[in-house]
C-alpha cells in the first residue's frame, strides 16, 4: 500500500506529504517480522530518492536527515566498508571537522590504523554564516541528528579499534549534551520547517533514551579497565544510577499513544539490561567477584521482571561462563559456554555465539585435553576463521589463537605482534596483559632482559585489574592481594625463575615471599569456588534452570616506549 502511494506522488503534492510517505515506507522496510527480514537494499535506494527530492526542493535539513539515516542503515546491515565514508560525509554536513594535530585531515580507514592525536574543530561564527550547508543552524532537528550521528560514529571507531578517533567524537558528544540540546525536543516529536508548504512532523528517539544511552556509549568507548577509577566503570555505574531515578518522569507528546509510552519504557529497560551486562563484564575483568555476582543477580531479576529474559538469556549465560571461568569452576564454565552458543544459535554471526565458542576453545586448550587434542585443534581452526570474518576485537583474539597453534617461531611472533598492535590502538589493557605474558614466555630462555621488561609491564597491568579506589584499602602485609591473581602468580613464578637462574638470591627470596602471598589469594579463590559449587545443590534457581529448552524459541594507557618497538628490538637482537 505504501509503495503504491509513493508511486502516485507528483510535483503538486506538498513536501510534507512526500517526506511522510517516504520515511514511513523506509521504516516499514527496516522492520522485521518472524517471516520477513529487513530489506536494507530497498531502504538504501529509497533514501537516495529522498535525498534527490530534498535537493530539488531546497530542503537541506531533509537531505542531511536522509544521509544520517543512511549511516544508521549501513551499520544495521553491517556494511562496514561503506560506513567510514558515510560517517565522514554526515559529520561534515553537521558541521564537525575532526583533524590531526598537524592540521591534515584525518582519513578514516576501515582498519583504524592511526597513531596520531585527533582533535575536533567546532564551527566558528564566521564558518556558520558562510557555510554552504545549513547544518550548523541550531535547529532541533540538527541538534538531534548530531547526537545520533556522534553515537554511531563512536561505536564504529570503537569497533575498528581506534580509540583516539572514538575519544575525539565522545568529547564532541559530551559537549553537545552539556549544551542542553535534549531540551529542544522534550517529547520526542519535531516540527521541521520546509521551504514550501506545511511543516514536516517527525518522531525521533525520545530524549530520555538518548540521555541514558549516552552513558552506555561512553562506557563502551572506554575499553580500559585498569586503574583505581577506570572511566569505563564510572560511566556505566553512573548510567545505571540514572536508570534507577524514578523521580524523572518521561514527557510524551499530547498525541502520543499508550503504545508509544510502552516502547519508550521497553527501550529504557533494554538500556538498563545492557548496562548491567557491561558492569558484570567489567567486574569479572577486574576480579571484583562479589560485585560481579551482585550485578549478575540484578541483571537476572531485571530481565525476568521486564519480560526480557529470553532475549538476554545468551548474554546472561555467557557472563555466567566468564565468572565461573575466572573463579576456576572449569566444568561449570564449559557447560555455560556451550549453552550460550546453543541458545544464540539463531544467528550464525552473533557476537554471543562466537564469544562463547572462543571461551570454550580457550578453556579446553588450557585444560590440555590430550585425548581430544584433534577435536580441539579442528574447533580452534574453525573459530579462528569466524573471528577473522567477524572483525573488530575478535580479529586480535583470532591472532592469539593462531599463535597458540603455530609451530614456527616466526609465525608466532607475527601473530602476537599483530594482535598487540590492535589491542594497543583500542587501549584494551585486559587483553594486552595476556599478549605480553605470551610474548614474555617466548624470551625467558633466550633474552631474559627483554622478558623481564615485559613481565614488569604485565605485572603492573595485572595489579591494576582490580585496584581499589582508596589506596588505604589495599593491604600489603598479610592482607588481600588485588588484581588478576592467576596472572600475577604466573608472573611472580617467572620472575622467581629468572632471579634464581641469574644467581640473585636476595631478589629470589623476596619474590618467593611475594609468591606465597599471591598463592594464598589463589587458594582463597579456589576455596570460594568449591564453596559455591557445594551450595548449588541447595535447590535454588540458577541461570541454567531459566534457559530455554530444546524446543523453545528464543526471541530475538601507554607508559614509556611502546610494546611493539620493544618486540621489534627483540627480533633484531636475535
Secondary structure, 3 states (H helix, E strand, C coil): CHHHHHHCCCCCCCHHHHHHHHHHHHHHHHCCECCECCCHHHHHHHHHHHHHHHHHHCCHHHHHHHHHHHHHHHHHCCCHHHHHHHHHHHHHHCCEEEEECCCCECCCCCCCCCCCCEEEEECCHHHHHHCCCHHHCCCHHHHHHHHHHHHHHHHHHHHCCCHHHHHHHHHHHHHHHHCCHHHHHCCCEEEECCCCCCCEEEECCCHHHHHHHHHHHHHHHCCCCCCCCCHHHHHHHHHHHHHCCCCCCCCCCCCCCHHHHHHHHHHHHHHHHHHHHHHHHHHHHCCCHHHHHHHHHHHHHHHHHCCCHHHHHHHHHHHHHHHHHHCCCHHHHHHHHHHHHHHCCCCCCCHHHHHHHHHHHHHHHHHCCCCCHHHHHHHHHHHHHHHHHHCCHHHHHHHHHHHHHCCCHHHHHHHHHHHHHHHHHHCCHHHHHHHHHHHHHHCCCCCHHHHHHHHHHHHHHHHHCCCCCCHHHCCCCCCCCCCCHHHHHHHHHHHHHHHHHHCCHHHHHHHHHHHHHHHHHHHHHHHHHHHHHHHHHHCCCCHHHHCCCCCCCCCCCCCCCCHHHHHHHHHHHC
